[in-house]
């Protein structure tokens, strides 16, 4: 009998141990920061991105669920912390829910370079057309941090077809930052314009940063010798040059008013900054908001819509929003401004003297109509609408009322307790 009880006890202990193991939370998965810039696609409402563990998937096939993660993307910039097991991605346009375009190419994610010593595998760089580069040779004894300046000179973006391409940041290539070979020779060929002035039509001695002032696609190759017979290049880059100046427009989401006093916004009005379509992808949008007559502060990066209450809660007066966009080519538009009259003050509620324990409220506000909602606890017991308000008007409050909410035309609210 004791043996049976002992065995039953062991059995229940085993069950409890199993339950405890199952109930324990799995350790959090290691992640790394990812930033991917997409070219704008005017025909797409949003995008779908698929993160992949490997590149063993073709354009038309579907990835296996355990090795892929799909997400909806509504902006041209993707910023997130991604599990380290995902090393590739592919993209497709979405015209509406469940209606997608074809998948683009599988692209390797450029992982951040922490330091030269930790950089054992260089990230993908501008295409080399199968020619050998310094990264194909055996690594030197001392760590080489060539990937860092290369990422500063060329920006990687994903084009409309889901393929990765490279854009020159600025209008020149400082080749001496990309190779320590001296003397250094270079050759430039424009792939989109046969007679472009940037074409060198042979090798030239590198003496200063090479200028690219005309938009187009270029191929630039570095050599250690001026001898055409020495055909092995040091580096070869294929990249795009954009000279377009970006432009941004501002959009206000209701509530707002167009009145004699000008354009008036309330505390709950949201402000969106949107770049106009441009061949070059957007790098960042910056803004600053300040009261008229005051000094403008530092530029801030625009991430999401801006609510007026975030900078002018319970305030009234004229404000200026200044904004600008910089694209991946390093071109920045001249700052634009929009003037707006802010009225983020809620209606003024005043208790009036009354007899027999009756409660009366008077209202003062400039933005009619006004809605008055009276609650008893969480239950709405009265919902009143006032198109206009006379000097001798008042609101009679029921005895059971515990809270009154007054909302004006601009969405500004005042909560009045019992």
C-alpha positions as CSV (number, residue, x, y, z in Angstrom):
1,X,0.0,0.0,0.0
2,X,2.8,2.4,0.9
3,X,4.5,1.6,-2.4
4,X,1.3,2.4,-4.3
5,X,0.9,5.8,-2.5
6,X,4.6,6.6,-3.1
7,X,4.2,5.9,-6.8
8,X,1.0,8.0,-7.0
9,X,2.8,10.9,-5.3
10,X,5.7,10.7,-7.7
11,X,3.2,10.7,-10.6
12,X,1.5,13.9,-9.4
13,X,4.8,15.6,-8.7
14,X,5.8,14.8,-12.3
15,X,2.6,16.3,-13.6
16,X,3.1,19.5,-11.5
17,X,6.7,19.8,-12.8
18,X,5.5,19.5,-16.4
19,X,2.8,22.2,-15.8
20,X,5.4,24.5,-14.3
21,X,7.8,24.0,-17.3
22,X,5.0,24.7,-19.8
23,X,3.9,27.8,-17.9
24,X,7.3,29.4,-17.8
25,X,7.7,32.2,-20.4
26,X,10.2,31.6,-23.1
27,X,13.3,33.9,-23.0
28,X,12.9,36.9,-25.2
29,X,14.3,36.6,-28.6
30,X,17.5,38.6,-29.4
31,X,16.8,41.5,-31.8
32,X,18.7,44.1,-33.8
33,X,17.6,47.5,-35.2
34,X,16.5,47.7,-38.8
35,X,15.9,50.7,-40.9
36,X,14.8,50.2,-44.5
37,X,13.9,53.0,-46.9
38,X,11.3,52.3,-49.7
39,X,10.8,54.3,-52.9
40,X,7.3,55.8,-53.1
41,X,4.8,53.8,-55.1
42,X,1.9,56.1,-56.2
43,X,-0.2,53.2,-57.3
44,X,0.0,51.3,-54.0
45,X,-2.2,52.0,-50.9
46,X,0.3,50.2,-48.6
47,X,2.9,47.5,-48.7
48,X,3.4,44.0,-47.4
49,X,6.9,43.0,-46.2
50,X,8.0,39.4,-45.5
51,X,11.0,38.8,-43.3
52,X,12.9,35.7,-44.2
53,X,15.4,33.5,-42.4
54,X,17.1,32.5,-45.7
55,X,17.0,33.4,-49.4
56,X,15.9,30.0,-50.6
57,X,12.5,31.3,-52.0
58,X,11.7,32.4,-55.5
59,X,9.7,35.4,-56.5
60,X,6.5,33.4,-57.2
61,X,6.7,30.9,-54.4
62,X,5.4,31.2,-50.9
63,X,7.7,31.0,-47.9
64,X,7.2,28.4,-45.2
65,X,5.3,29.9,-42.2
66,X,7.8,29.0,-39.5
67,X,10.6,30.7,-41.4
68,X,8.8,33.9,-42.4
69,X,7.0,36.8,-40.8
70,X,4.6,39.1,-42.8
71,X,3.7,42.6,-41.8
72,X,1.6,45.5,-43.2
73,X,3.6,48.6,-44.0
74,X,1.9,52.0,-44.5
75,X,5.0,54.2,-44.7
76,X,8.1,54.4,-46.9
77,X,10.3,54.0,-43.8
78,X,10.5,50.8,-41.9
79,X,12.0,51.1,-38.4
80,X,11.8,48.2,-35.9
81,X,13.8,45.7,-33.8
82,X,13.9,42.5,-35.8
83,X,14.7,39.0,-34.4
84,X,18.2,38.1,-35.4
85,X,17.1,34.9,-37.2
86,X,15.6,37.1,-40.0
87,X,18.4,38.0,-42.4
88,X,16.4,38.7,-45.6
89,X,13.2,40.4,-46.7
90,X,11.0,40.9,-49.8
91,X,8.3,43.4,-50.6
92,X,5.1,43.7,-52.6
93,X,2.6,46.4,-53.3
94,X,-0.9,46.2,-51.9
95,X,-3.7,47.8,-53.9
96,X,-6.4,47.0,-51.3
97,X,-6.8,44.3,-48.7
98,X,-6.1,40.8,-50.2
99,X,-5.1,42.3,-53.6
100,X,-1.3,42.3,-54.0
101,X,1.2,42.8,-56.7
102,X,4.1,40.3,-57.3
103,X,6.8,39.7,-54.8
104,X,10.0,41.6,-55.4
105,X,13.5,40.2,-55.1
106,X,14.8,38.7,-51.9
107,X,17.1,41.3,-50.4
108,X,19.7,40.8,-47.7
109,X,19.3,43.1,-44.7
110,X,22.2,45.5,-44.0
111,X,23.0,44.9,-40.4
112,X,24.5,47.8,-38.4
113,X,28.3,47.8,-38.1
114,X,29.1,48.2,-34.3
115,X,32.8,48.6,-34.8
116,X,35.6,47.6,-37.2
117,X,36.7,44.8,-34.9
118,X,33.3,43.3,-34.7
119,X,32.7,43.5,-38.4
120,X,33.5,40.0,-39.6
121,X,31.1,39.8,-42.6
122,X,30.8,43.0,-44.7
123,X,27.3,44.1,-45.6
124,X,26.2,44.1,-49.2
125,X,27.5,47.1,-51.1
126,X,26.7,48.6,-54.5
127,X,26.8,46.0,-57.3
128,X,30.2,45.0,-58.6
129,X,29.0,43.0,-61.7
130,X,30.8,39.9,-60.5
131,X,34.2,41.6,-60.4
132,X,36.5,41.0,-57.4
133,X,36.8,43.6,-54.8
134,X,38.8,44.1,-51.6
135,X,36.2,42.3,-49.6
136,X,36.7,39.1,-51.8
137,X,40.3,38.9,-50.8
138,X,41.6,37.5,-47.5
139,X,41.0,39.9,-44.6
140,X,44.0,41.9,-43.5
141,X,45.6,41.2,-40.1
142,X,44.2,44.5,-38.8
143,X,40.5,45.1,-38.9
144,X,39.4,47.1,-42.0
145,X,36.4,49.4,-41.5
146,X,35.8,50.2,-45.2
147,X,32.1,49.3,-44.9
148,X,31.5,52.3,-42.6
149,X,32.4,55.2,-45.0
150,X,30.9,53.3,-47.9
151,X,27.5,53.3,-46.1
152,X,27.9,57.0,-45.5
153,X,28.5,57.7,-49.2
154,X,25.9,55.3,-50.7
155,X,22.4,54.9,-49.3
156,X,20.6,51.6,-49.9
157,X,16.9,51.8,-50.8
158,X,14.3,49.3,-52.1
159,X,12.9,50.4,-55.5
160,X,9.4,50.0,-56.9
161,X,10.1,46.5,-58.1
162,X,11.4,45.3,-54.7
163,X,15.0,45.4,-55.8
164,X,17.8,47.0,-53.8
165,X,19.6,49.9,-55.3
166,X,22.1,52.5,-54.2
167,X,21.9,56.3,-54.2
168,X,24.8,58.7,-53.9
169,X,24.5,60.9,-50.8
170,X,25.4,64.4,-51.9
171,X,27.0,65.2,-55.2
172,X,30.5,63.7,-55.0
173,X,32.4,60.5,-54.2
174,X,35.4,60.8,-51.9
175,X,37.2,57.8,-53.2
176,X,40.2,58.3,-50.9
177,X,37.8,57.3,-48.0
178,X,37.0,54.0,-49.7
179,X,40.5,52.8,-50.6
180,X,43.9,53.4,-49.1
181,X,45.7,52.7,-52.4
182,X,48.0,55.5,-53.6
183,X,48.2,56.7,-56.3
184,X,44.5,55.9,-57.1
185,X,42.9,56.0,-60.6
186,X,39.2,56.0,-61.4
187,X,36.9,55.6,-64.4
188,X,33.3,56.9,-64.6
189,X,30.6,55.8,-67.1
190,X,27.0,57.1,-67.1
191,X,24.6,54.2,-67.9
192,X,21.6,56.4,-68.7
193,X,23.2,59.1,-70.9
194,X,25.9,58.2,-73.3
195,X,27.4,61.7,-73.6
196,X,27.2,62.8,-70.0
197,X,29.9,65.2,-69.0
198,X,30.8,62.9,-66.0
199,X,32.1,60.2,-68.4
200,X,35.9,60.0,-68.2
201,X,36.3,57.9,-71.3
202,X,39.3,56.1,-69.7
203,X,41.2,56.2,-66.4
204,X,42.0,59.4,-64.6
205,X,44.3,60.1,-61.6
206,X,42.2,60.7,-58.5
207,X,43.1,64.0,-56.9
208,X,39.8,65.3,-55.4
209,X,36.3,64.1,-54.8
210,X,34.6,63.2,-58.1
211,X,31.6,65.4,-58.8
212,X,28.3,64.1,-60.1
213,X,26.0,67.1,-61.0
214,X,23.7,65.4,-63.5
215,X,20.9,62.9,-62.5
216,X,21.3,59.4,-63.8
217,X,22.8,55.9,-63.1
218,X,26.5,55.7,-63.0
219,X,29.3,53.1,-62.8
220,X,32.5,54.1,-61.1
221,X,35.5,51.9,-60.9
222,X,38.8,52.4,-59.0
223,X,42.2,51.1,-60.2
224,X,45.7,51.1,-58.7
225,X,47.3,51.6,-62.1
226,X,46.7,53.9,-65.1
227,X,47.7,51.0,-67.4
228,X,44.6,49.8,-69.3
229,X,46.2,46.4,-69.4
230,X,45.8,46.1,-65.7
231,X,42.1,45.2,-65.8
232,X,41.6,44.1,-62.2
233,X,39.7,46.8,-60.3
234,X,39.9,47.7,-56.7
235,X,36.2,48.6,-56.4
236,X,33.3,48.9,-58.7
237,X,30.1,50.7,-57.8
238,X,26.8,51.1,-59.7
239,X,24.6,53.8,-58.2
240,X,22.0,56.5,-58.9
241,X,22.4,60.3,-58.7
242,X,19.3,62.4,-58.0
243,X,19.2,66.2,-58.1
244,X,15.5,66.6,-57.3
245,X,14.6,68.9,-54.4
246,X,11.9,67.3,-52.3
247,X,8.8,69.2,-51.3
248,X,6.4,68.7,-48.4
249,X,2.8,69.7,-47.9
250,X,0.9,70.0,-44.6
251,X,-2.5,68.5,-44.0
252,X,-4.9,69.3,-41.1
253,X,-7.4,66.7,-39.9
254,X,-10.7,68.0,-38.5
255,X,-11.8,69.7,-36.3
256,X,-10.8,73.1,-37.8
257,X,-12.5,76.2,-39.0
258,X,-12.1,78.7,-41.9
259,X,-13.5,81.9,-40.4
260,X,-12.9,85.7,-40.6
261,X,-10.1,85.3,-38.0
262,X,-8.3,83.0,-40.4
263,X,-7.6,79.3,-40.2
264,X,-8.4,78.1,-36.7
265,X,-7.5,74.8,-35.2
266,X,-8.6,73.2,-31.9
267,X,-6.7,71.2,-29.3
268,X,-7.6,67.9,-31.0
269,X,-6.7,68.9,-34.5
270,X,-4.0,66.7,-35.9
271,X,-1.3,67.9,-38.3
272,X,0.3,65.6,-40.9
273,X,3.4,66.4,-42.9
274,X,3.5,64.5,-46.3
275,X,6.2,64.5,-48.9
276,X,5.2,64.9,-52.5
277,X,6.1,62.1,-54.9
278,X,9.7,62.3,-56.0
279,X,12.1,59.8,-57.7
280,X,14.4,59.9,-54.7
281,X,13.2,58.2,-51.5
282,X,12.6,60.4,-48.4
283,X,15.3,60.2,-45.7
284,X,13.6,62.4,-43.0
285,X,11.0,65.1,-42.4
286,X,11.7,67.8,-39.8
287,X,9.5,70.4,-38.2
288,X,9.4,72.9,-35.4
289,X,6.3,74.8,-34.0
290,X,6.5,78.0,-32.1
291,X,4.2,80.9,-31.1
292,X,4.2,83.8,-33.4
293,X,6.7,86.4,-32.3
294,X,8.9,83.9,-30.4
295,X,12.2,82.3,-31.4
296,X,12.0,79.1,-33.3
297,X,13.4,76.1,-31.4
298,X,15.5,73.1,-32.6
299,X,14.3,70.9,-35.5
300,X,12.5,67.7,-34.6
301,X,12.1,64.6,-36.6
302,X,8.6,64.0,-37.8
303,X,7.4,60.5,-36.9
304,X,3.6,60.7,-36.6
305,X,0.7,63.1,-36.8
306,X,1.0,66.0,-34.3
307,X,-1.9,66.9,-32.1
308,X,-2.3,70.6,-31.3
309,X,-2.7,69.8,-27.6
310,X,0.8,68.4,-27.5
311,X,2.3,72.0,-27.9
312,X,-0.6,74.4,-27.1
313,X,-2.9,72.8,-24.6
314,X,-5.4,75.3,-23.1
315,X,-3.7,78.1,-25.2
316,X,-4.9,80.6,-27.7
317,X,-3.1,82.6,-30.3
318,X,-1.2,82.4,-33.6
319,X,1.4,79.7,-34.1
320,X,3.8,78.9,-36.9
321,X,4.7,75.4,-38.1
322,X,7.9,75.2,-40.1
323,X,8.9,72.0,-42.0
324,X,11.3,70.6,-44.5
325,X,12.2,67.3,-46.1
326,X,15.5,65.7,-46.9
327,X,15.8,62.8,-49.4
328,X,18.2,60.0,-49.5
329,X,20.4,61.9,-52.0
330,X,21.0,64.5,-49.3
331,X,18.9,67.2,-51.0
332,X,16.9,69.4,-48.5
333,X,14.0,71.7,-49.4
334,X,13.9,75.3,-48.3
335,X,11.9,75.5,-45.0
336,X,8.2,76.1,-45.5
337,X,5.8,77.7,-43.0
338,X,2.1,77.6,-42.3
339,X,0.4,80.1,-39.9
340,X,-2.5,78.9,-37.8
341,X,-4.8,80.4,-35.2
342,X,-4.9,78.0,-32.2
343,X,-7.9,77.9,-29.9
344,X,-7.3,74.9,-27.6
345,X,-9.3,76.3,-24.7
346,X,-12.4,74.4,-23.5
347,X,-15.7,76.1,-23.0
348,X,-16.0,78.1,-19.8
349,X,-18.6,76.6,-17.5
350,X,-20.0,78.7,-14.6
351,X,-22.5,77.7,-11.8
352,X,-25.4,80.1,-11.6
353,X,-27.2,80.8,-8.3
354,X,-30.6,79.0,-8.1
355,X,-33.4,78.3,-5.6
356,X,-34.7,75.0,-4.2
357,X,-31.5,73.2,-4.7
358,X,-31.7,73.5,-8.4
359,X,-28.4,73.5,-10.4
360,X,-28.0,75.8,-13.4
361,X,-24.9,76.3,-15.6
362,X,-23.9,79.1,-17.9
363,X,-21.5,78.7,-20.8
364,X,-19.0,81.0,-22.5
365,X,-17.2,80.0,-25.7
366,X,-16.5,81.4,-29.2
367,X,-16.9,78.3,-31.2
368,X,-20.6,77.3,-31.5
369,X,-22.5,75.0,-31.9
370,X,-21.9,73.3,-28.5
371,X,-22.8,69.9,-27.3
372,X,-23.6,69.2,-23.6
373,X,-23.6,65.6,-22.3
374,X,-24.8,64.9,-18.8
375,X,-23.9,61.7,-17.0
376,X,-25.1,59.9,-13.9
377,X,-22.1,57.7,-13.1
378,X,-21.2,56.2,-16.5
379,X,-24.7,56.5,-17.9
380,X,-25.5,59.2,-20.4
381,X,-28.8,60.8,-19.2
382,X,-29.0,63.9,-21.4
383,X,-27.5,65.0,-24.7
384,X,-28.1,68.6,-25.6
385,X,-27.2,70.7,-28.6
386,X,-27.0,74.5,-28.7
387,X,-26.6,76.1,-32.1
388,X,-26.3,79.5,-30.4
389,X,-26.2,80.8,-26.9
390,X,-27.9,83.9,-25.5
391,X,-26.7,85.9,-22.5
392,X,-29.6,84.8,-20.3
393,X,-29.6,81.1,-21.4
394,X,-28.7,78.4,-18.9
395,X,-28.6,74.6,-18.6
396,X,-30.7,73.0,-16.0
397,X,-28.8,70.1,-14.5
398,X,-30.7,67.0,-13.2
399,X,-30.2,66.2,-9.5
400,X,-28.7,62.8,-10.3
401,X,-26.0,64.2,-12.6
402,X,-22.4,63.5,-11.5
403,X,-20.5,64.8,-14.5
404,X,-21.1,67.3,-17.3
405,X,-19.0,67.2,-20.5
406,X,-19.2,70.4,-22.7
407,X,-17.7,70.2,-26.3
408,X,-17.4,73.0,-28.7
409,X,-17.1,73.0,-32.5
410,X,-13.3,72.6,-32.4
411,X,-13.6,69.5,-30.3
412,X,-12.3,71.3,-27.1
413,X,-13.8,69.7,-24.0
414,X,-14.5,70.9,-20.5
415,X,-15.4,68.4,-17.7
416,X,-17.5,69.8,-15.0
417,X,-18.1,67.7,-11.9
418,X,-20.9,67.7,-9.4
